[in-house]
């Protein structure tokens, strides 16, 4: 029995190691290509580590993608903050201040989570143009805020369902109103929910491409659009797009490295109900 258990565990770990290696192959190829000089990039030596390192690829990529990176930072922080705060208030209302028909409204509200970007692209373009927000970051921020409210509302509604209703009732008896209860009781307890919602929104907004290229002009393009333009053309120095992709992906990777455990903890706290 012990030998069978050991063999099974050995097989499992071997399989996991192989899967990790397969998963990391694109990362390895991206890094070594970014560190090569253009003349050293060819099919025969594509797998080999460069004999001389070209750190200038990252400098040149940053010079070209710097404005796009700034746009993405402004876009992501603004849209994430607004959509998370609005989702928190919505979740508070739908979980603790229910009214007649609130469950039906919330169900219809959640349909926004399942609407693909492509379906609403043309109507969204027309709306933004009609209100003079097409082409700049404010219009793109508004689009991401509206699209992100359903998922953030769901996250906070599930999280707030764990807060004892009696605690809020006691605050009401003491004369506290809607916003005072939210500010003094609910908001301080919402840190895990905010971590989950912020990381989710940050990832979705930072990595989004379609709205970025269709709803903004060149000066307001986010990092994903700038990266695609960096790799465009017939003669491409592949070290530049690879270095750019590392710069573009690094913020999301760092977020999950430093906040990943809080993200999982927040998900579990929102999923377990006493």
ChimeraX commands (.cxc) that place a marker at each C-alpha (Angstrom):
marker #1 position 0.00,0.00,0.00 radius 0.5
marker #1 position 2.80,2.36,0.91 radius 0.5
marker #1 position 4.69,1.63,-2.31 radius 0.5
marker #1 position 1.56,2.19,-4.38 radius 0.5
marker #1 position 1.01,5.52,-2.62 radius 0.5
marker #1 position 4.61,6.53,-3.25 radius 0.5
marker #1 position 4.44,5.55,-6.92 radius 0.5
marker #1 position 1.17,7.45,-7.32 radius 0.5
marker #1 position 2.60,10.56,-5.70 radius 0.5
marker #1 position 5.76,10.32,-7.82 radius 0.5
marker #1 position 3.64,10.10,-10.96 radius 0.5
marker #1 position 1.56,13.08,-9.85 radius 0.5
marker #1 position 4.58,15.28,-9.12 radius 0.5
marker #1 position 6.25,14.23,-12.38 radius 0.5
marker #1 position 3.11,15.18,-14.29 radius 0.5
marker #1 position 2.91,18.52,-12.49 radius 0.5
marker #1 position 6.56,19.31,-13.23 radius 0.5
marker #1 position 6.03,18.51,-16.91 radius 0.5
marker #1 position 2.98,20.75,-17.03 radius 0.5
marker #1 position 4.92,23.59,-15.39 radius 0.5
marker #1 position 7.75,23.20,-17.91 radius 0.5
marker #1 position 5.32,23.24,-20.84 radius 0.5
marker #1 position 3.58,26.28,-19.39 radius 0.5
marker #1 position 6.86,28.17,-18.88 radius 0.5
marker #1 position 8.27,27.48,-22.36 radius 0.5
marker #1 position 6.62,30.62,-23.87 radius 0.5
marker #1 position 7.93,32.68,-20.95 radius 0.5
marker #1 position 11.45,31.35,-21.55 radius 0.5
marker #1 position 11.23,32.09,-25.27 radius 0.5
marker #1 position 9.96,35.61,-24.57 radius 0.5
marker #1 position 12.77,36.41,-22.14 radius 0.5
marker #1 position 15.65,35.06,-24.22 radius 0.5
marker #1 position 14.33,36.72,-27.40 radius 0.5
marker #1 position 14.04,40.05,-25.58 radius 0.5
marker #1 position 17.68,39.72,-24.47 radius 0.5
marker #1 position 19.02,39.05,-27.98 radius 0.5
marker #1 position 20.23,41.49,-30.60 radius 0.5
marker #1 position 18.12,41.56,-33.79 radius 0.5
marker #1 position 20.87,39.92,-35.85 radius 0.5
marker #1 position 21.06,37.01,-33.37 radius 0.5
marker #1 position 17.38,36.09,-33.74 radius 0.5
marker #1 position 16.79,33.21,-36.16 radius 0.5
marker #1 position 15.03,29.85,-36.25 radius 0.5
marker #1 position 18.24,27.82,-35.83 radius 0.5
marker #1 position 19.21,29.42,-32.52 radius 0.5
marker #1 position 15.75,30.44,-31.25 radius 0.5
marker #1 position 15.98,28.09,-28.23 radius 0.5
marker #1 position 19.53,28.95,-27.21 radius 0.5
marker #1 position 20.36,31.45,-24.49 radius 0.5
marker #1 position 22.09,34.55,-25.95 radius 0.5
marker #1 position 25.87,34.74,-25.66 radius 0.5
marker #1 position 25.64,38.52,-25.33 radius 0.5
marker #1 position 22.80,40.26,-23.54 radius 0.5
marker #1 position 20.93,43.16,-25.10 radius 0.5
marker #1 position 19.33,45.08,-22.23 radius 0.5
marker #1 position 18.75,47.97,-24.59 radius 0.5
marker #1 position 15.62,46.21,-25.88 radius 0.5
marker #1 position 13.82,47.08,-22.68 radius 0.5
marker #1 position 14.97,50.69,-22.80 radius 0.5
marker #1 position 13.80,51.15,-26.40 radius 0.5
marker #1 position 10.52,49.35,-25.71 radius 0.5
marker #1 position 9.85,51.58,-22.71 radius 0.5
marker #1 position 10.60,54.70,-24.76 radius 0.5
marker #1 position 8.01,53.65,-27.33 radius 0.5
marker #1 position 5.44,52.29,-24.86 radius 0.5
marker #1 position 5.89,54.91,-22.14 radius 0.5
marker #1 position 2.82,57.00,-23.09 radius 0.5
marker #1 position 0.72,53.86,-23.50 radius 0.5
marker #1 position 1.88,52.62,-20.11 radius 0.5
marker #1 position 0.85,55.92,-18.52 radius 0.5
marker #1 position -2.56,55.70,-20.21 radius 0.5
marker #1 position -3.07,52.16,-18.90 radius 0.5
marker #1 position -2.12,53.17,-15.35 radius 0.5
marker #1 position -4.59,56.08,-15.38 radius 0.5
marker #1 position -7.28,53.93,-17.00 radius 0.5
marker #1 position -6.86,50.93,-14.73 radius 0.5
marker #1 position -6.61,52.80,-11.43 radius 0.5
marker #1 position -9.54,55.10,-12.23 radius 0.5
marker #1 position -11.90,52.45,-13.60 radius 0.5
marker #1 position -11.00,49.92,-10.90 radius 0.5
marker #1 position -11.51,52.41,-8.08 radius 0.5
marker #1 position -14.86,53.72,-9.34 radius 0.5
marker #1 position -16.34,50.35,-10.32 radius 0.5
marker #1 position -15.24,48.76,-7.04 radius 0.5
marker #1 position -16.75,51.53,-4.91 radius 0.5
marker #1 position -20.03,51.44,-6.84 radius 0.5
marker #1 position -20.06,47.64,-6.66 radius 0.5
marker #1 position -19.56,47.86,-2.91 radius 0.5
marker #1 position -22.56,50.14,-2.47 radius 0.5
marker #1 position -24.68,47.98,-4.77 radius 0.5
marker #1 position -23.70,44.84,-2.90 radius 0.5
marker #1 position -24.57,46.57,0.37 radius 0.5
marker #1 position -28.02,47.49,-0.92 radius 0.5
marker #1 position -28.83,44.10,-2.48 radius 0.5
marker #1 position -27.67,42.15,0.58 radius 0.5
marker #1 position -28.80,44.27,3.56 radius 0.5
marker #1 position -31.40,46.77,2.27 radius 0.5
marker #1 position -33.58,44.52,0.16 radius 0.5
marker #1 position -36.79,45.91,-1.27 radius 0.5
marker #1 position -39.69,44.50,-3.25 radius 0.5
marker #1 position -38.38,43.06,-6.51 radius 0.5
marker #1 position -34.72,43.48,-5.52 radius 0.5
marker #1 position -33.85,39.86,-6.31 radius 0.5
marker #1 position -35.36,40.18,-9.80 radius 0.5
marker #1 position -33.54,43.45,-10.39 radius 0.5
marker #1 position -30.28,41.94,-9.19 radius 0.5
marker #1 position -30.71,38.93,-11.50 radius 0.5
marker #1 position -31.31,41.23,-14.47 radius 0.5
marker #1 position -28.41,43.35,-13.26 radius 0.5
marker #1 position -26.06,40.37,-13.48 radius 0.5
marker #1 position -26.85,39.78,-17.15 radius 0.5
marker #1 position -24.24,42.43,-17.87 radius 0.5
marker #1 position -21.56,39.91,-16.83 radius 0.5
marker #1 position -22.45,37.65,-19.74 radius 0.5
marker #1 position -22.60,40.22,-22.54 radius 0.5
marker #1 position -19.51,39.87,-24.77 radius 0.5
marker #1 position -17.53,42.99,-25.60 radius 0.5
marker #1 position -18.06,42.46,-29.32 radius 0.5
marker #1 position -21.87,42.63,-29.14 radius 0.5
marker #1 position -22.03,46.08,-27.57 radius 0.5
marker #1 position -19.04,47.59,-29.35 radius 0.5
marker #1 position -20.97,49.51,-32.03 radius 0.5
marker #1 position -23.71,50.82,-29.70 radius 0.5
marker #1 position -21.04,51.76,-27.17 radius 0.5
marker #1 position -19.11,53.63,-29.86 radius 0.5
marker #1 position -22.24,55.54,-30.87 radius 0.5
marker #1 position -23.11,56.43,-27.26 radius 0.5
marker #1 position -19.62,57.69,-26.46 radius 0.5
marker #1 position -19.53,59.74,-29.64 radius 0.5
marker #1 position -22.96,61.26,-28.91 radius 0.5
marker #1 position -21.82,62.43,-25.46 radius 0.5
marker #1 position -18.45,63.66,-26.76 radius 0.5
marker #1 position -16.39,61.07,-24.86 radius 0.5
marker #1 position -15.14,59.07,-27.83 radius 0.5
marker #1 position -11.39,58.96,-28.45 radius 0.5
marker #1 position -10.08,59.76,-24.98 radius 0.5
marker #1 position -9.48,58.03,-21.68 radius 0.5
marker #1 position -12.65,59.35,-19.95 radius 0.5
marker #1 position -14.88,57.45,-22.38 radius 0.5
marker #1 position -12.88,54.25,-22.01 radius 0.5
marker #1 position -12.91,54.62,-18.21 radius 0.5
marker #1 position -16.70,55.05,-18.28 radius 0.5
marker #1 position -17.11,51.93,-20.43 radius 0.5
marker #1 position -15.02,49.80,-18.09 radius 0.5
marker #1 position -16.79,51.16,-15.01 radius 0.5
marker #1 position -20.23,50.31,-16.38 radius 0.5
marker #1 position -19.14,46.90,-17.60 radius 0.5
marker #1 position -17.40,46.10,-14.31 radius 0.5
marker #1 position -20.24,47.04,-11.96 radius 0.5
marker #1 position -22.15,43.71,-12.28 radius 0.5
marker #1 position -19.22,41.49,-11.27 radius 0.5
marker #1 position -18.09,43.80,-8.46 radius 0.5
marker #1 position -21.67,44.00,-7.17 radius 0.5
marker #1 position -21.88,40.21,-7.12 radius 0.5
marker #1 position -18.58,39.91,-5.25 radius 0.5
marker #1 position -19.64,42.38,-2.56 radius 0.5
marker #1 position -23.18,41.03,-2.29 radius 0.5
marker #1 position -21.84,37.55,-1.52 radius 0.5
marker #1 position -19.32,39.01,0.89 radius 0.5
marker #1 position -21.79,41.23,2.76 radius 0.5
marker #1 position -24.21,38.33,3.15 radius 0.5
marker #1 position -21.85,37.06,5.90 radius 0.5
marker #1 position -22.24,40.19,8.02 radius 0.5
marker #1 position -24.87,39.54,10.72 radius 0.5
marker #1 position -28.01,41.49,9.95 radius 0.5
marker #1 position -28.56,41.98,13.67 radius 0.5
marker #1 position -25.41,44.12,13.81 radius 0.5
marker #1 position -26.89,46.54,11.30 radius 0.5
marker #1 position -30.27,46.48,13.01 radius 0.5
marker #1 position -28.60,47.48,16.27 radius 0.5
marker #1 position -26.92,50.40,14.53 radius 0.5
marker #1 position -30.30,51.47,13.12 radius 0.5
marker #1 position -31.83,51.42,16.60 radius 0.5
marker #1 position -29.00,53.71,17.72 radius 0.5
marker #1 position -30.04,56.19,15.03 radius 0.5
marker #1 position -27.50,55.36,12.31 radius 0.5
marker #1 position -28.70,55.78,8.74 radius 0.5
marker #1 position -27.86,54.12,5.44 radius 0.5
marker #1 position -24.53,55.82,4.74 radius 0.5
marker #1 position -23.41,56.00,8.36 radius 0.5
marker #1 position -23.85,52.24,8.77 radius 0.5
marker #1 position -21.98,51.70,5.51 radius 0.5
marker #1 position -19.13,54.03,6.47 radius 0.5
marker #1 position -18.73,53.00,10.12 radius 0.5
marker #1 position -19.56,49.26,10.07 radius 0.5
marker #1 position -19.69,47.76,6.59 radius 0.5
marker #1 position -16.77,49.53,4.94 radius 0.5
marker #1 position -14.15,48.60,7.60 radius 0.5
marker #1 position -15.17,44.94,7.23 radius 0.5
marker #1 position -14.87,45.06,3.44 radius 0.5
marker #1 position -11.10,44.84,3.00 radius 0.5
marker #1 position -11.07,41.21,1.70 radius 0.5
marker #1 position -13.91,42.03,-0.69 radius 0.5
marker #1 position -12.09,45.09,-1.99 radius 0.5
marker #1 position -8.92,43.07,-2.55 radius 0.5
marker #1 position -10.79,40.49,-4.63 radius 0.5
marker #1 position -12.75,43.05,-6.64 radius 0.5
marker #1 position -9.74,45.31,-7.25 radius 0.5
marker #1 position -7.46,42.50,-8.39 radius 0.5
marker #1 position -10.18,41.13,-10.67 radius 0.5
marker #1 position -10.93,44.50,-12.22 radius 0.5
marker #1 position -7.27,45.44,-12.49 radius 0.5
marker #1 position -6.50,42.27,-14.43 radius 0.5
marker #1 position -9.49,42.57,-16.76 radius 0.5
marker #1 position -8.99,46.24,-17.55 radius 0.5
marker #1 position -5.21,46.09,-17.94 radius 0.5
marker #1 position -5.35,43.16,-20.37 radius 0.5
marker #1 position -8.30,44.41,-22.44 radius 0.5
marker #1 position -7.51,45.17,-26.08 radius 0.5
marker #1 position -10.67,45.48,-28.21 radius 0.5
marker #1 position -12.17,48.54,-26.54 radius 0.5
marker #1 position -8.75,50.11,-26.27 radius 0.5
marker #1 position -8.17,50.04,-30.02 radius 0.5
marker #1 position -11.74,50.88,-31.05 radius 0.5
marker #1 position -12.70,53.57,-28.54 radius 0.5
marker #1 position -9.51,55.62,-28.23 radius 0.5
marker #1 position -7.36,57.63,-30.57 radius 0.5
marker #1 position -3.61,57.11,-30.89 radius 0.5
marker #1 position -2.62,59.46,-28.07 radius 0.5
marker #1 position -4.93,57.66,-25.61 radius 0.5
marker #1 position -4.16,54.05,-26.57 radius 0.5
marker #1 position -3.53,51.72,-23.61 radius 0.5
marker #1 position -0.50,49.44,-23.32 radius 0.5
marker #1 position -2.11,46.48,-25.10 radius 0.5
marker #1 position -2.73,48.55,-28.21 radius 0.5
marker #1 position 0.74,50.05,-28.10 radius 0.5
marker #1 position 2.24,46.57,-27.84 radius 0.5
marker #1 position 0.29,45.39,-30.89 radius 0.5
marker #1 position 1.50,48.41,-32.87 radius 0.5
marker #1 position 5.06,47.75,-31.72 radius 0.5
marker #1 position 4.88,44.30,-33.27 radius 0.5
marker #1 position 3.23,45.51,-36.47 radius 0.5
marker #1 position 4.85,45.93,-39.85 radius 0.5
marker #1 position 6.65,43.64,-42.24 radius 0.5
marker #1 position 10.17,43.84,-40.81 radius 0.5
marker #1 position 9.95,43.33,-37.05 radius 0.5
marker #1 position 12.85,43.33,-34.61 radius 0.5
marker #1 position 11.36,40.66,-32.38 radius 0.5
marker #1 position 13.46,41.58,-29.38 radius 0.5
marker #1 position 11.43,44.81,-29.09 radius 0.5
marker #1 position 7.91,43.28,-28.96 radius 0.5
marker #1 position 9.16,40.59,-26.57 radius 0.5
marker #1 position 10.66,43.20,-24.24 radius 0.5
marker #1 position 7.47,45.21,-24.54 radius 0.5
marker #1 position 5.32,42.20,-23.66 radius 0.5
marker #1 position 7.39,41.67,-20.51 radius 0.5
marker #1 position 6.92,45.31,-19.53 radius 0.5
marker #1 position 3.19,45.07,-20.26 radius 0.5
marker #1 position 2.68,41.86,-18.31 radius 0.5
marker #1 position 4.89,42.72,-15.36 radius 0.5
marker #1 position 2.33,44.82,-13.39 radius 0.5
marker #1 position -0.28,42.05,-13.41 radius 0.5
marker #1 position 2.33,39.44,-12.46 radius 0.5
marker #1 position 3.53,41.58,-9.55 radius 0.5
marker #1 position -0.04,42.11,-8.35 radius 0.5
marker #1 position -0.63,38.37,-8.15 radius 0.5
marker #1 position 2.78,37.67,-6.62 radius 0.5
marker #1 position 2.29,40.13,-3.74 radius 0.5
marker #1 position -1.51,40.03,-3.38 radius 0.5
marker #1 position -2.39,36.57,-4.69 radius 0.5
marker #1 position -2.79,35.02,-1.24 radius 0.5
marker #1 position -5.15,37.82,-0.21 radius 0.5
marker #1 position -7.13,37.28,-3.41 radius 0.5
marker #1 position -7.64,33.58,-2.61 radius 0.5
marker #1 position -8.42,34.38,1.04 radius 0.5
marker #1 position -10.98,36.97,-0.03 radius 0.5
marker #1 position -12.63,34.54,-2.42 radius 0.5
marker #1 position -12.92,31.94,0.31 radius 0.5
marker #1 position -14.32,34.43,2.79 radius 0.5
marker #1 position -16.93,35.43,0.23 radius 0.5
marker #1 position -17.82,31.83,-0.52 radius 0.5
marker #1 position -18.15,30.43,3.01 radius 0.5
marker #1 position -21.28,31.37,4.87 radius 0.5
marker #1 position -21.84,30.49,8.50 radius 0.5
marker link #1:1,2 radius 0.2
marker link #1:2,3 radius 0.2
marker link #1:3,4 radius 0.2
marker link #1:4,5 radius 0.2
marker link #1:5,6 radius 0.2
marker link #1:6,7 radius 0.2
marker link #1:7,8 radius 0.2
marker link #1:8,9 radius 0.2
marker link #1:9,10 radius 0.2
marker link #1:10,11 radius 0.2
marker link #1:11,12 radius 0.2
marker link #1:12,13 radius 0.2
marker link #1:13,14 radius 0.2
marker link #1:14,15 radius 0.2
marker link #1:15,16 radius 0.2
marker link #1:16,17 radius 0.2
marker link #1:17,18 radius 0.2
marker link #1:18,19 radius 0.2
marker link #1:19,20 radius 0.2
marker link #1:20,21 radius 0.2
marker link #1:21,22 radius 0.2
marker link #1:22,23 radius 0.2
marker link #1:23,24 radius 0.2
marker link #1:24,25 radius 0.2
marker link #1:25,26 radius 0.2
marker link #1:26,27 radius 0.2
marker link #1:27,28 radius 0.2
marker link #1:28,29 radius 0.2
marker link #1:29,30 radius 0.2
marker link #1:30,31 radius 0.2
marker link #1:31,32 radius 0.2
marker link #1:32,33 radius 0.2
marker link #1:33,34 radius 0.2
marker link #1:34,35 radius 0.2
marker link #1:35,36 radius 0.2
marker link #1:36,37 radius 0.2
marker link #1:37,38 radius 0.2
marker link #1:38,39 radius 0.2
marker link #1:39,40 radius 0.2
marker link #1:40,41 radius 0.2
marker link #1:41,42 radius 0.2
marker link #1:42,43 radius 0.2
marker link #1:43,44 radius 0.2
marker link #1:44,45 radius 0.2
marker link #1:45,46 radius 0.2
marker link #1:46,47 radius 0.2
marker link #1:47,48 radius 0.2
marker link #1:48,49 radius 0.2
marker link #1:49,50 radius 0.2
marker link #1:50,51 radius 0.2
marker link #1:51,52 radius 0.2
marker link #1:52,53 radius 0.2
marker link #1:53,54 radius 0.2
marker link #1:54,55 radius 0.2
marker link #1:55,56 radius 0.2
marker link #1:56,57 radius 0.2
marker link #1:57,58 radius 0.2
marker link #1:58,59 radius 0.2
marker link #1:59,60 radius 0.2
marker link #1:60,61 radius 0.2
marker link #1:61,62 radius 0.2
marker link #1:62,63 radius 0.2
marker link #1:63,64 radius 0.2
marker link #1:64,65 radius 0.2
marker link #1:65,66 radius 0.2
marker link #1:66,67 radius 0.2
marker link #1:67,68 radius 0.2
marker link #1:68,69 radius 0.2
marker link #1:69,70 radius 0.2
marker link #1:70,71 radius 0.2
marker link #1:71,72 radius 0.2
marker link #1:72,73 radius 0.2
marker link #1:73,74 radius 0.2
marker link #1:74,75 radius 0.2
marker link #1:75,76 radius 0.2
marker link #1:76,77 radius 0.2
marker link #1:77,78 radius 0.2
marker link #1:78,79 radius 0.2
marker link #1:79,80 radius 0.2
marker link #1:80,81 radius 0.2
marker link #1:81,82 radius 0.2
marker link #1:82,83 radius 0.2
marker link #1:83,84 radius 0.2
marker link #1:84,85 radius 0.2
marker link #1:85,86 radius 0.2
marker link #1:86,87 radius 0.2
marker link #1:87,88 radius 0.2
marker link #1:88,89 radius 0.2
marker link #1:89,90 radius 0.2
marker link #1:90,91 radius 0.2
marker link #1:91,92 radius 0.2
marker link #1:92,93 radius 0.2
marker link #1:93,94 radius 0.2
marker link #1:94,95 radius 0.2
marker link #1:95,96 radius 0.2
marker link #1:96,97 radius 0.2
marker link #1:97,98 radius 0.2
marker link #1:98,99 radius 0.2
marker link #1:99,100 radius 0.2
marker link #1:100,101 radius 0.2
marker link #1:101,102 radius 0.2
marker link #1:102,103 radius 0.2
marker link #1:103,104 radius 0.2
marker link #1:104,105 radius 0.2
marker link #1:105,106 radius 0.2
marker link #1:106,107 radius 0.2
marker link #1:107,108 radius 0.2
marker link #1:108,109 radius 0.2
marker link #1:109,110 radius 0.2
marker link #1:110,111 radius 0.2
marker link #1:111,112 radius 0.2
marker link #1:112,113 radius 0.2
marker link #1:113,114 radius 0.2
marker link #1:114,115 radius 0.2
marker link #1:115,116 radius 0.2
marker link #1:116,117 radius 0.2
marker link #1:117,118 radius 0.2
marker link #1:118,119 radius 0.2
marker link #1:119,120 radius 0.2
marker link #1:120,121 radius 0.2
marker link #1:121,122 radius 0.2
marker link #1:122,123 radius 0.2
marker link #1:123,124 radius 0.2
marker link #1:124,125 radius 0.2
marker link #1:125,126 radius 0.2
marker link #1:126,127 radius 0.2
marker link #1:127,128 radius 0.2
marker link #1:128,129 radius 0.2
marker link #1:129,130 radius 0.2
marker link #1:130,131 radius 0.2
marker link #1:131,132 radius 0.2
marker link #1:132,133 radius 0.2
marker link #1:133,134 radius 0.2
marker link #1:134,135 radius 0.2
marker link #1:135,136 radius 0.2
marker link #1:136,137 radius 0.2
marker link #1:137,138 radius 0.2
marker link #1:138,139 radius 0.2
marker link #1:139,140 radius 0.2
marker link #1:140,141 radius 0.2
marker link #1:141,142 radius 0.2
marker link #1:142,143 radius 0.2
marker link #1:143,144 radius 0.2
marker link #1:144,145 radius 0.2
marker link #1:145,146 radius 0.2
marker link #1:146,147 radius 0.2
marker link #1:147,148 radius 0.2
marker link #1:148,149 radius 0.2
marker link #1:149,150 radius 0.2
marker link #1:150,151 radius 0.2
marker link #1:151,152 radius 0.2
marker link #1:152,153 radius 0.2
marker link #1:153,154 radius 0.2
marker link #1:154,155 radius 0.2
marker link #1:155,156 radius 0.2
marker link #1:156,157 radius 0.2
marker link #1:157,158 radius 0.2
marker link #1:158,159 radius 0.2
marker link #1:159,160 radius 0.2
marker link #1:160,161 radius 0.2
marker link #1:161,162 radius 0.2
marker link #1:162,163 radius 0.2
marker link #1:163,164 radius 0.2
marker link #1:164,165 radius 0.2
marker link #1:165,166 radius 0.2
marker link #1:166,167 radius 0.2
marker link #1:167,168 radius 0.2
marker link #1:168,169 radius 0.2
marker link #1:169,170 radius 0.2
marker link #1:170,171 radius 0.2
marker link #1:171,172 radius 0.2
marker link #1:172,173 radius 0.2
marker link #1:173,174 radius 0.2
marker link #1:174,175 radius 0.2
marker link #1:175,176 radius 0.2
marker link #1:176,177 radius 0.2
marker link #1:177,178 radius 0.2
marker link #1:178,179 radius 0.2
marker link #1:179,180 radius 0.2
marker link #1:180,181 radius 0.2
marker link #1:181,182 radius 0.2
marker link #1:182,183 radius 0.2
marker link #1:183,184 radius 0.2
marker link #1:184,185 radius 0.2
marker link #1:185,186 radius 0.2
marker link #1:186,187 radius 0.2
marker link #1:187,188 radius 0.2
marker link #1:188,189 radius 0.2
marker link #1:189,190 radius 0.2
marker link #1:190,191 radius 0.2
marker link #1:191,192 radius 0.2
marker link #1:192,193 radius 0.2
marker link #1:193,194 radius 0.2
marker link #1:194,195 radius 0.2
marker link #1:195,196 radius 0.2
marker link #1:196,197 radius 0.2
marker link #1:197,198 radius 0.2
marker link #1:198,199 radius 0.2
marker link #1:199,200 radius 0.2
marker link #1:200,201 radius 0.2
marker link #1:201,202 radius 0.2
marker link #1:202,203 radius 0.2
marker link #1:203,204 radius 0.2
marker link #1:204,205 radius 0.2
marker link #1:205,206 radius 0.2
marker link #1:206,207 radius 0.2
marker link #1:207,208 radius 0.2
marker link #1:208,209 radius 0.2
marker link #1:209,210 radius 0.2
marker link #1:210,211 radius 0.2
marker link #1:211,212 radius 0.2
marker link #1:212,213 radius 0.2
marker link #1:213,214 radius 0.2
marker link #1:214,215 radius 0.2
marker link #1:215,216 radius 0.2
marker link #1:216,217 radius 0.2
marker link #1:217,218 radius 0.2
marker link #1:218,219 radius 0.2
marker link #1:219,220 radius 0.2
marker link #1:220,221 radius 0.2
marker link #1:221,222 radius 0.2
marker link #1:222,223 radius 0.2
marker link #1:223,224 radius 0.2
marker link #1:224,225 radius 0.2
marker link #1:225,226 radius 0.2
marker link #1:226,227 radius 0.2
marker link #1:227,228 radius 0.2
marker link #1:228,229 radius 0.2
marker link #1:229,230 radius 0.2
marker link #1:230,231 radius 0.2
marker link #1:231,232 radius 0.2
marker link #1:232,233 radius 0.2
marker link #1:233,234 radius 0.2
marker link #1:234,235 radius 0.2
marker link #1:235,236 radius 0.2
marker link #1:236,237 radius 0.2
marker link #1:237,238 radius 0.2
marker link #1:238,239 radius 0.2
marker link #1:239,240 radius 0.2
marker link #1:240,241 radius 0.2
marker link #1:241,242 radius 0.2
marker link #1:242,243 radius 0.2
marker link #1:243,244 radius 0.2
marker link #1:244,245 radius 0.2
marker link #1:245,246 radius 0.2
marker link #1:246,247 radius 0.2
marker link #1:247,248 radius 0.2
marker link #1:248,249 radius 0.2
marker link #1:249,250 radius 0.2
marker link #1:250,251 radius 0.2
marker link #1:251,252 radius 0.2
marker link #1:252,253 radius 0.2
marker link #1:253,254 radius 0.2
marker link #1:254,255 radius 0.2
marker link #1:255,256 radius 0.2
marker link #1:256,257 radius 0.2
marker link #1:257,258 radius 0.2
marker link #1:258,259 radius 0.2
marker link #1:259,260 radius 0.2
marker link #1:260,261 radius 0.2
marker link #1:261,262 radius 0.2
marker link #1:262,263 radius 0.2
marker link #1:263,264 radius 0.2
marker link #1:264,265 radius 0.2
marker link #1:265,266 radius 0.2
marker link #1:266,267 radius 0.2
marker link #1:267,268 radius 0.2
marker link #1:268,269 radius 0.2
marker link #1:269,270 radius 0.2
marker link #1:270,271 radius 0.2
marker link #1:271,272 radius 0.2
marker link #1:272,273 radius 0.2
marker link #1:273,274 radius 0.2
view
